[in-house]
Amino acid sequence: MINLKKINQLAAILPINTHLPSNLITHELAFSDHAIKLLSSDLEIHNHIAFIVIQPEHSYLLTNKLIQSVHCVIIKGVGVFLSSTCSFNTECILEQLVKWAPYKKVSDNMELYQR
């Protein structure tokens, strides 16, 4: 699932004040619609982690101002990068979400949390 070549390409174009996750497993967010739905639907997570999901062809829309307003940028099918505003704890939450996603059900009230 995780493609190291794509991760290395992502690392080469990282904007200023961003970094790759310390654990490669976090990149699985980019390949899991279920994990993204969980991230979107879990009110506790959603209230504490600002993120954006984009398609690779829309990466030109990322500006430094936008990146600094979110903790996590998920590029579908490529990988994840984190802004300097992303704390170690937030990164750990993202990592745990990926690990537990296969075992969790998406909330029935998901539409309440989508914007």
Backbone as a ProteinNet text record, in pm:
[ID]
protein_1_A
[PRIMARY]
MINLKKINQLAAILPINTHLPSNLITHELAFSDHAIKLLSSDLEIHNHIAFIVIQPEHSYLLTNKLIQSVHCVIIKGVGVFLSSTCSFNTECILEQLVKWAPYKKVSDNMELYQR
[TERTIARY]
80.9	0	86.9	174.8	262.4	369	385.8	481.9	598	711.7	826.1	874.2	858.8	898.5	813.1	682.4	593.6	623.6	655.4	689.2	815.2	913.3	1036.8	1010.7	919.8	883	812.1	726.2	657	757.9	854.3	957.1	1036.1	1055.7	1133.4	1059.9	926.4	849.7	780.8	820.7	756.3	767.2	655.5	660.3	738.1	774.7	845	756.2	817.4	748.6	658.1	695.5	623.1	723.3	672	758.3	675.8	744.9	678	652.2	550.2	526.1	646.5	667.8	781.9	762.7	638	610.1	544.4	601	547.9	401.6	353.5	215.3	115	150.5	59.5	25.6	114.9	89.1	-26.4	-63.4	-176.2	-307.4	-312.6	-431.2	-461.6	-357.9	-374.8	-437.3	-440.1	-491.2	-617.9	-667.3	-781.2	-897.2	-995.9	-1116.3	-1186.1	-1181.6	-1244.4	-1178.6	-1047.2	-976.8	-1006.8	-1016.5	-1049.8	-1191.9	-1285.1	-1421.8	-1424.3	-1344.7	-1336.2	-1280.2	-1178.3	-1117.5	-1220.3	-1303.5	-1406	-1524.7	-1556	-1679.4	-1661.8	-1542.5	-1520.4	-1510.3	-1614.3	-1621.4	-1500.6	-1455.3	-1340.7	-1214.9	-1191.9	-1074	-1092.2	-1211	-1238.5	-1226.6	-1259.4	-1248.9	-1105	-1011.6	-873.5	-772.6	-808.8	-715.2	-775.4	-712.2	-753.9	-676	-746.6	-680.2	-749.2	-680.2	-735.3	-696.2	-788	-763.2	-772.7	-668.7	-668.4	-626	-661.8	-614.6	-477.5	-389	-254.3	-256	-350.4	-354.2	-397.6	-444.6	-484.8	-382.3	-266.3	-165.4	-116.6	-137.1	-97.5	-180.3	-293	-378.2	-323	-226.6	-170.7	-82.4	-117.6	-37	19.8	122.6	183.1	80.3	-4.8	-107.5	-205.7	-248.9	-341.3	-275.4	-152.6	-81.2	-65.8	-39.8	-22.4	-154.9	-267.6	-397.9	-450	-377.5	-415.4	-297.8	-326.8	-221.1	-168.7	-258.7	-228.1	-282.1	-198.2	-240.8	-230.2	-342.8	-348.6	-362.7	-264.7	-270.8	-309.2	-432.5	-487.6	-394	-366.3	-284.3	-136	-95	46.5	101.8	51.4	102.5	51.1	115.3	72.9	191.9	166.8	267.8	201.8	279.9	231	289.6	209.8	259.7	334.6	401.5	475.2	381	251.6	153.1	107.8	150.2	111.3	201.1	140.2	216.7	248.6	337.2	371.2	246.3	164.1	42.1	-56.5	-68.9	-157.3	-107.2	21.7	79.6	51.6	60.5	30.5	-116	-206.2	-348.5	-371.6	-308.9	-322.3	-270	-157.6	-98	-191.5	-248.3	-339	-467.8	-514.1	-633.8	-613.5	-496.6	-466.1	-465.7	-405.1	-395.3	-531.8	-622	-751.1	-862.8	-840.7	-945.8	-1013.6	-939.7	-1007.8	-1107.2	-1095	-1178.7	-1290.7	-1292.6	-1391.2	-1496.1	-1616.6	-1727.8	-1739.3	-1769.3	-1790.5	-1922.7	-1924.6	-2043.3	-2159.9	-2280.1	-2400.4	-2434.9	-2382	-2409.7	-2299.2	-2231.8	-2117.1	-2149.9	-2269.7	-2302.9	-2301.3	-2313.3	-2311.2	-2174.2	-2068.2	-1933.4	-1863.6	-1923.7	-1861.4	-1889.4	-1792.1	-1808.9	-1776
-118	0	126.7	141.5	257.9	240.5	344.3	341.3	434.3	376.5	456.5	554.4	517.1	608	734.8	718	834.2	915.6	846.9	916.4	1000.4	944.9	1019.4	1138.5	1121.4	1232.5	1340.9	1298.2	1392.5	1468.1	1395.7	1458.1	1563.3	1540.1	1632.8	1764.2	1762.6	1884.3	1942.3	1898.9	1947.6	2099.4	2162.6	2307.6	2341.4	2467.9	2514.9	2493.1	2463.7	2442	2319	2217.8	2091	1977.1	1861	1743.6	1617.7	1510.4	1381.2	1323.3	1239	1173.1	1088.8	1075.9	999	848.9	804.1	662.7	647.5	561.9	541.8	499.6	434.2	385.3	498.7	618.9	733.2	762.6	727.8	749.3	663.2	561	477.5	554.3	668.7	753.8	791	809.5	849.9	740.3	619.3	505.7	445.7	502.4	444	542.2	524	607.4	586.4	464.2	433.6	513.4	518.1	593.7	743	793.5	934.8	962.3	870	887.1	885.1	797.4	795.4	926.5	975.4	1102.3	1215.1	1209.5	1312.5	1298.5	1176.5	1154.1	1150.7	1129.8	1123	1265	1306.7	1444.8	1483.5	1395.3	1428.9	1454	1369.3	1387.8	1511.6	1523	1632.7	1769	1776.3	1902.4	1940.1	1846.5	1873.1	1865.3	1801.7	1786.3	1848	1953.6	2015	1947.3	1901.4	1831.9	1867.1	1837.9	1856.9	1735.1	1692.4	1580.2	1634.2	1611.2	1659.3	1547.9	1565.1	1477.9	1530.5	1443.2	1487.8	1600.8	1597.1	1700.6	1837.6	1842	1969.9	2023.1	1962.7	2004.5	2148	2199.3	2337.1	2437.5	2393.9	2481.8	2504.5	2423.3	2435.4	2559.7	2646.2	2764.6	2753.9	2828.3	2824.6	2863.1	2960.1	3003.1	2889.6	2819.7	2707.2	2595.7	2563	2454.8	2485.3	2609	2644.4	2648.3	2644.8	2645.4	2504.4	2403.2	2263.4	2190.1	2077.1	1994	1892	1846.8	1731.5	1753.9	1727.5	1730.5	1588.1	1535.9	1400.4	1412.9	1361.9	1362.6	1221.4	1207.5	1076.3	997.1	874.5	785	816	917	954.1	941.7	1023.4	1020.3	1136.8	1157.2	1256.7	1344.9	1472.4	1555.4	1640.1	1680.1	1748.7	1888.5	1981.3	2118.4	2133.6	2245	2270.6	2289.1	2309.5	2322.4	2186.6	2080.7	1945.6	1900.2	1876.3	1834.2	1685.4	1643.1	1501.3	1420.2	1472	1401.1	1387.5	1491.9	1486.1	1381.7	1378.5	1277.9	1136.5	1117.5	986.9	949.4	1046.1	1019.5	972.6	1039	999.1	857.1	827.1	693.5	588.1	615.7	519.8	503.2	611.6	603.6	505.4	512.5	420.3	276.1	254.1	118.4	61.6	145.3	97.8	108.2	177.1	197.4	69	-39.1	-160.5	-217.1	-178.6	-235	-142	-20	78.1	101.9	130	160.8	312.6	359	501.3	540	653.2	702.7	717.1	682.1	699	846.3	930.6	1074.1	1149.2	1083.7	1142.1	1276.3	1290.5	1413.2	1535	1513.6	1623.6	1688.8	1615.1	1664	1701	1672.8	1708.4	1853.2	1918.8	2059	2073.6
0	0	0	96.8	99.8	-6.8	-87.8	-195.9	-158.2	-124.6	-80.9	-187.7	-313.3	-421	-415.6	-396.2	-386.3	-260.4	-151.5	-27	-47.3	-114.9	-142.5	-234.1	-331.6	-417.7	-336.4	-243.5	-156.3	-70.4	-16.7	68.1	-8.8	-138.2	-219.6	-245.3	-234.4	-264.5	-140.7	-21.9	99.8	111.2	139.7	161.6	289.6	303.3	422.7	545.3	658	785.8	785.8	709.6	711.1	725.4	761.3	772.1	748.3	720.8	705.8	844	856.9	985.4	1026.1	1155.8	1203.7	1182.1	1172.8	1149.6	1011.8	928.8	793.3	790.2	895.1	895.7	877.6	920	908	762.3	671.7	528.7	478	552.1	510.3	509.4	577.3	569.5	424.8	346.1	207	120.8	172.9	95.7	155.5	263.9	334.2	344	257.1	265.2	398.8	449.3	577.9	690.7	693.7	798.1	785.8	663.9	644	693.3	666.2	716.4	868.6	928.7	1074.9	1127.5	1064.6	1104.6	1094.3	992.6	971	1064.3	1103.4	1178.1	1329.5	1377.3	1521.6	1576.1	1647.5	1694.9	1779.6	1867.4	1952.6	1870.1	1772.5	1686.2	1599.6	1541.6	1450.1	1518.8	1646.3	1719.9	1752	1741	1780.8	1667.4	1557.8	1446.6	1321.1	1273.6	1148	1035.8	934.6	824.3	693.1	587.1	453.7	370.5	285.2	194.9	52.9	-24.9	-162.5	-257.8	-381.4	-487.4	-531.3	-577.8	-617.8	-720.3	-811.8	-915.6	-862.7	-739.3	-679.2	-579	-574.5	-476.5	-500.7	-620.7	-648.4	-566	-511.8	-431.4	-290.8	-251.1	-117.1	-107.2	-18.4	7.1	148.2	175.6	308.7	415.9	384.9	480.8	508.7	404.6	422.7	501.5	468.1	536.6	685	719.5	860.6	936.3	864.7	932	958.2	910.3	935.9	999.4	1060.6	1119	1019.2	932.8	848.7	707.8	609.4	469.5	416.9	371.4	317.2	165.7	94.6	-51.8	-93.6	-142.9	-176.3	-267.3	-226.9	-306.1	-306.4	-229.4	-225.7	-84.6	6.7	142.9	225	337.9	435.7	470.3	486.2	549.7	656	752	870.6	876.6	923.4	936.2	1067.4	1081.5	1205.5	1324	1297.6	1405.4	1459.1	1395	1437.2	1551.8	1666.4	1784	1776.8	1863.4	1873.6	1908.6	1999.5	2039.5	1924	1844.8	1728.7	1630.5	1609.8	1520.7	1573	1702.8	1763.8	1744.4	1754.6	1732.8	1589.5	1493.6	1353.2	1331.8	1393.3	1382.4	1441	1557.3	1621.2	1541.5	1480.6	1398.1	1283.7	1221.2	1111.1	1161.7	1277.3	1331.5	1369	1421.4	1470.1	1367.6	1256.6	1155.4	1109.6	1085.5	1039.3	1140.5	1266.2	1371.3	1417	1363.9	1407.8	1300.9	1347.5	1258.7	1246.3	1125.9	1103.7	1168.6	1237	1305.5	1209	1258.1	1177	1158.1	1243.9	1236.9	1164.4	1073.1	1005.7	941	883.6	814.3	907	1037.4	1132.1	1139.4	1107.3	1126.2	997.3	885.8	759.1	728.1	672	633.6	488.1
[MASK]
+++++++++++++++++++++++++++++++++++++++++++++++++++++++++++++++++++++++++++++++++++++++++++++++++++++++++++++++++++

